[in-house]
Amino acid sequence: MSVSQKLRRFGHHLILGVSGTTLSDDDKRALNELKPIGAIFFAKNFLDGTPYQIWLESFKDLNRQIREYTEHDSMFLTLDHEGGRVIRTPPPITRFPHALLLRSHAYEVAKATAVELKSLGINLSWAPVADIFSHPDNPVIGPRAFGNTPETATQGARDYYLGLRDSGILGCAKHFPGHGDTSKDSHIELPILNLTLEDLRLRELIPFRALIEVQIPLIMTAHILFPKIDADVPATLSQAILETILREELDFKGVVVSDDLDMKAISDIFMKAGTVARSFNAGCDLFIVSRNINSSSIERTYRIAEDFADSLSNGSLDETVVEAARERIEKLLAVTPQYSIHALDKDVLLQHAQLAIASCYS
């Protein structure tokens, strides 16, 4: 197998961000050479300050080009779209409130959100947050969580996922094994949580267990170090966390996806040889490289892909591990709808706006 074939093979495990509302030369090169199995979108990918039909047509054309350069008919087209401060899209897409406010409205808000996501061609939402808002000074989760107790967080996250699922959108529980008790932001630095496995069982793992029971298809890792469980590496690289706890104890059979590899908590580690192999061997199947936080440069993406190719060549990454990961991804992609982009009716958007207001006062 040639180096280019091995790089392309990494694309089967890659969700990639693109640089703007149109494709740059770097975007075209990466999409064509790596052929990522999915794309992740941010505010930079939508025309801002323009009428609905204008930015929608622009986004539709961006999606068409992504499919053209990857030569994929089926892809994971993804968006961080939780509500509250985590909304990337321009108006008139509804600004639903953050998760902590939804309470009894979580299911119907998720169903309405799914209708809007499908109109954008999105088939995978990086939601729900399954973390518990247990640390009052948490700078990154806070009200993105559905509750500050295991019970409230579990109920809200479960209802929200079921709403997405029942309306045809894939959901992803995040950030395993729990980001709610941190006082640091993993976008900026590596948080450290001195929790034991028993601590996790009594609190953090409860929402994830409930979501696994209703067959959530993806779970996202946390870029957090848990020294009392694995003192060497963050959860994204930890076999003790991803294999022993998630796969074996919680019996999760779906796709494990990394949080963004551009986040500062993990970005330098993934520039070191052998890191991709370690993450695969720990239990990670799919990797997000947003090109949105540290740098828009495509070279970091290529270095990660090259580390994957080198690891296959030198034997530190076994073929059977990669194939098992690919089988999980392909099994999920085979049942993932591919939606056409279209404008929503004004009456639908008005109903959703009214739901957004009602959910703030539940």
C-alpha positions as a printed Julia matrix, in Angstrom:
362×3 Matrix{Float64}:
   0.0    0.0    0.0
   1.44   3.38  -1.04
   1.79   6.35   1.31
  -1.01   8.17  -0.53
  -3.28   5.15  -0.09
  -2.49   5.07   3.64
  -3.2    8.8    3.94
  -6.5    8.29   2.17
  -7.23   5.42   4.48
  -6.98   7.8    7.42
  -9.76   9.77   5.76
 -12.13   6.93   6.66
 -11.59   8.03  10.29
 -11.55  11.81   9.82
 -14.12  14.58  10.32
 -12.51  17.68   8.83
 -13.27  21.39   9.01
 -13.0   23.67   5.99
 -11.75  27.23   6.02
 -14.72  29.39   5.05
 -17.83  29.83   2.91
 -15.88  28.66  -0.14
 -13.11  26.1   -0.46
  -9.51  27.28  -0.38
  -6.77  25.49  -2.32
  -5.74  23.78   0.94
  -9.32  22.62   1.48
  -9.5   21.18  -2.03
  -6.17  19.41  -1.6
  -7.12  17.83   1.73
 -10.61  16.84   0.64
  -9.28  15.28  -2.55
  -6.21  13.55  -1.11
  -7.47  12.48   2.32
 -11.15  12.07   1.41
 -12.49  12.57   4.94
 -15.64  10.65   5.77
 -17.23  13.75   7.25
 -17.14  17.52   7.64
 -17.7   19.76  10.64
 -19.11  23.26  10.16
 -18.71  26.46  12.16
 -19.95  30.05  11.9
 -17.14  30.8    9.43
 -18.83  28.46   6.93
 -22.05  30.51   6.77
 -22.42  33.91   5.1
 -23.36  36.34   7.84
 -25.47  39.45   7.45
 -27.2   38.23   4.29
 -30.8   37.14   3.62
 -31.75  33.55   4.44
 -31.99  32.4    0.81
 -28.57  33.89   0.0
 -26.61  32.27   2.82
 -28.53  29.01   2.35
 -27.58  28.83  -1.33
 -23.97  29.6   -0.43
 -23.93  26.79   2.14
 -25.59  24.45  -0.34
 -22.83  25.16  -2.84
 -20.15  24.57  -0.18
 -21.67  21.17   0.56
 -21.79  20.32  -3.13
 -18.09  21.13  -3.48
 -17.17  19.05  -0.43
 -18.91  16.02  -1.93
 -17.3   16.72  -5.3
 -13.73  16.79  -3.95
 -14.15  13.86  -1.54
 -16.07  11.85  -4.15
 -18.35  10.61  -1.37
 -22.07  10.16  -1.91
 -22.56   9.43   1.78
 -20.87  11.5    4.49
 -21.3   12.6    8.07
 -22.19  16.3    7.77
 -21.95  17.66  11.27
 -22.58  20.71  13.41
 -22.08  21.73  17.03
 -25.62  22.91  17.62
 -26.54  22.64  21.3
 -28.43  25.9   21.77
 -27.41  28.77  24.05
 -23.93  29.99  23.17
 -23.2   26.96  20.97
 -25.03  27.94  17.79
 -23.15  28.47  14.52
 -25.9   29.32  12.07
 -27.3   32.73  11.04
 -30.96  33.72  11.45
 -33.66  32.61  10.9
 -32.39  29.29  12.3
 -33.87  29.24  15.81
 -31.82  30.32  18.83
 -33.0   27.75  21.34
 -31.8   28.36  24.92
 -28.97  26.45  26.53
 -29.62  22.95  27.84
 -29.94  23.89  31.52
 -33.13  25.83  30.76
 -34.87  23.19  28.67
 -36.1   20.87  31.43
 -39.39  19.31  30.27
 -38.96  20.81  26.78
 -35.77  18.92  25.88
 -37.5   16.33  23.69
 -39.63  18.75  21.66
 -36.77  21.25  21.3
 -34.54  18.48  19.96
 -37.23  17.43  17.47
 -37.58  21.01  16.25
 -33.79  21.38  16.1
 -33.59  18.21  14.0
 -36.05  19.64  11.47
 -33.82  22.7   11.08
 -30.6   20.67  10.89
 -32.05  18.45   8.16
 -32.91  21.57   6.15
 -29.16  22.37   6.21
 -28.17  18.89   5.06
 -26.82  18.1    8.54
 -27.23  14.47   9.63
 -25.11  14.41  12.81
 -25.36  16.82  15.72
 -22.56  16.88  18.31
 -25.15  16.74  21.07
 -26.35  16.09  23.7
 -23.92  17.18  26.4
 -23.98  14.33  28.92
 -21.78  16.16  31.41
 -23.09  17.24  34.8
 -22.81  20.9   35.81
 -21.22  19.95  39.13
 -18.46  22.58  39.34
 -19.86  26.12  39.73
 -16.76  27.69  38.15
 -16.66  25.4   35.12
 -15.61  27.7   32.26
 -16.53  25.44  29.35
 -19.58  23.32  30.27
 -21.74  25.24  32.77
 -25.28  25.69  31.44
 -24.49  23.58  28.37
 -25.29  20.64  30.69
 -28.89  19.61  31.27
 -28.55  19.6   35.04
 -26.31  19.85  38.09
 -27.23  16.41  39.42
 -26.88  13.0   37.77
 -30.67  12.67  37.69
 -31.46  15.98  35.97
 -28.53  15.73  33.56
 -29.53  12.19  32.63
 -33.19  13.01  32.05
 -32.46  16.04  29.89
 -29.7   14.43  27.83
 -31.76  11.3   27.25
 -34.87  13.23  26.2
 -32.84  15.46  23.89
 -31.16  12.52  22.19
 -34.48  10.75  21.69
 -35.88  13.91  20.1
 -32.99  14.04  17.63
 -33.26  10.33  16.91
 -37.01  10.36  16.38
 -36.62  13.13  13.81
 -33.77  11.46  11.9
 -30.61  13.09  13.25
 -27.69  11.17  14.76
 -26.74  12.22  18.28
 -23.41  12.05  20.09
 -23.0   12.0   23.89
 -20.13  14.14  25.13
 -17.59  14.44  26.79
 -16.69  10.99  28.12
 -16.1   10.21  30.94
 -17.32  13.65  32.11
 -16.26  17.29  31.76
 -18.66  18.88  34.23
 -16.39  19.0   37.28
 -13.46  20.83  35.67
 -12.33  24.37  36.43
 -10.26  24.63  33.23
 -11.24  24.87  29.58
  -9.77  22.09  27.42
  -9.86  24.42  24.41
  -7.06  26.33  26.16
  -5.27  23.87  28.5
  -5.4   20.3   29.79
  -7.81  19.93  32.73
  -6.89  17.45  35.47
  -9.58  15.72  37.54
  -8.56  13.7   40.6
 -11.62  11.47  40.53
 -11.53   7.75  41.14
 -13.39   5.2   39.07
 -15.89   4.85  41.91
 -16.42   8.64  41.85
 -17.24   8.39  38.16
 -19.61   5.49  38.71
 -21.52   7.43  41.34
 -21.91  10.55  39.21
 -20.29  11.2   35.81
 -21.0    7.83  34.19
 -24.72   7.82  35.01
 -25.91   9.95  32.03
 -23.62   8.06  29.64
 -24.92   4.72  30.87
 -28.51   5.87  30.28
 -27.71   7.06  26.76
 -25.96   3.8   25.94
 -29.09   1.95  27.09
 -31.14   3.83  24.47
 -28.45   3.03  21.88
 -26.88   6.4   21.23
 -24.62   5.77  18.2
 -21.6    7.95  19.07
 -19.75   9.02  22.19
 -17.15  11.8   22.19
 -14.03  11.69  24.36
 -12.92  14.37  26.82
  -9.42  15.86  26.6
  -9.0   15.51  30.37
  -6.38  13.77  32.49
  -7.74  11.47  35.23
  -4.52  10.59  37.14
  -6.27   8.23  39.58
  -7.47   6.15  36.63
  -4.7    6.7   34.04
  -1.82   8.94  35.11
  -0.09   8.9   31.73
  -2.51  10.25  29.13
  -5.84  12.12  28.73
  -9.04  10.16  28.18
  -8.77  10.44  24.38
  -5.63   8.28  24.54
  -6.49   6.11  27.52
  -7.19   2.41  27.12
  -8.22   2.28  30.78
 -10.98   4.81  30.08
 -12.1    4.04  26.52
 -11.63   0.28  26.43
 -11.99  -0.86  30.04
 -14.69   1.57  31.2
 -16.57   2.57  28.06
 -16.37  -0.57  25.94
 -16.21  -3.26  28.62
 -17.97  -1.93  31.72
 -20.62   0.19  29.97
 -20.82  -2.17  26.97
 -20.79   0.59  24.35
 -20.76  -0.91  20.86
 -20.98   2.28  18.81
 -18.48   4.77  17.39
 -16.03   6.53  19.71
 -15.04   9.95  18.35
 -12.35  12.29  19.65
 -13.11  15.83  20.62
 -11.35  18.3   18.34
  -7.63  17.5   17.97
  -6.93  21.21  17.47
  -7.84  21.98  21.09
  -4.84  23.1   23.14
  -5.36  20.38  25.76
  -4.34  17.79  23.18
  -2.96  19.53  20.08
   0.75  19.31  20.96
   0.46  15.65  21.93
  -0.94  14.79  18.51
   2.13  16.26  16.86
   4.24  13.5   18.46
   4.92  10.29  16.57
   2.79   7.35  17.66
  -0.03   9.36  19.19
  -2.63   8.37  16.58
  -1.76   4.7   17.08
  -2.14   5.09  20.83
  -5.58   6.64  20.45
  -6.73   3.91  18.04
  -5.38   1.25  20.39
  -7.19   2.9   23.29
 -10.51   2.62  21.46
 -10.98   5.77  19.37
 -12.54   5.21  15.92
 -13.08   8.68  14.5
 -11.14  11.94  14.83
 -12.24  15.57  14.51
  -9.78  18.13  13.15
 -11.72  21.39  13.0
  -9.0   23.74  11.72
 -10.89  26.29  13.78
  -9.04  26.82  17.06
  -5.24  26.75  16.8
  -4.64  27.24  13.13
  -6.44  27.01   9.81
  -3.31  25.43   8.33
  -3.8   22.07   6.67
  -0.31  20.92   7.62
  -1.34  19.77  11.12
  -3.97  17.56   9.51
  -1.38  16.03   7.21
   1.04  15.4   10.06
  -1.65  13.46  11.92
  -2.49  11.5    8.76
   1.21  10.79   8.15
   1.58   9.55  11.74
  -1.28   7.15  11.01
   0.48   5.92   7.84
   3.83   5.55   9.64
   2.19   3.62  12.49
   0.67   1.15  10.03
   4.07   0.73   8.35
   6.08   0.17  11.54
   3.51  -2.13  13.13
   2.64   0.01  16.15
  -0.92   0.16  14.79
  -2.39  -3.22  13.96
  -4.57  -3.71  10.88
  -7.23  -5.49  12.92
  -7.67  -2.45  15.18
  -8.14  -0.13  12.2
 -10.51  -2.51  10.47
 -12.67  -2.9   13.57
 -12.91   0.89  13.83
 -13.72   1.22  10.15
 -16.44  -1.44  10.4
 -18.14   0.47  13.21
 -18.01   3.68  11.18
 -19.25   2.09   7.96
 -22.07   0.31   9.78
 -23.26   3.66  11.11
 -22.78   5.52   7.83
 -24.83   2.9    6.0
 -27.93   3.9    8.01
 -27.21   7.65   8.07
 -29.64   9.69   5.94
 -28.28  12.15   3.39
 -30.48  15.24   3.38
 -31.01  17.84   0.67
 -30.63  21.5    1.64
 -33.83  23.54   1.45
 -35.5   26.59   2.93
 -37.93  26.11   5.81
 -41.47  27.42   5.73
 -42.03  30.63   7.69
 -44.78  29.01   9.76
 -42.39  26.26  10.88
 -39.8   28.82  11.94
 -42.45  30.83  13.79
 -43.57  27.73  15.7
 -39.95  27.02  16.64
 -39.43  30.61  17.78
 -42.47  30.3   20.04
 -41.12  27.02  21.42
 -37.8   28.7   22.15
 -39.57  31.38  24.18
 -41.74  28.84  26.01
 -38.74  26.71  26.92
 -37.11  29.67  28.64
 -40.04  29.92  31.06
 -40.76  26.27  31.82
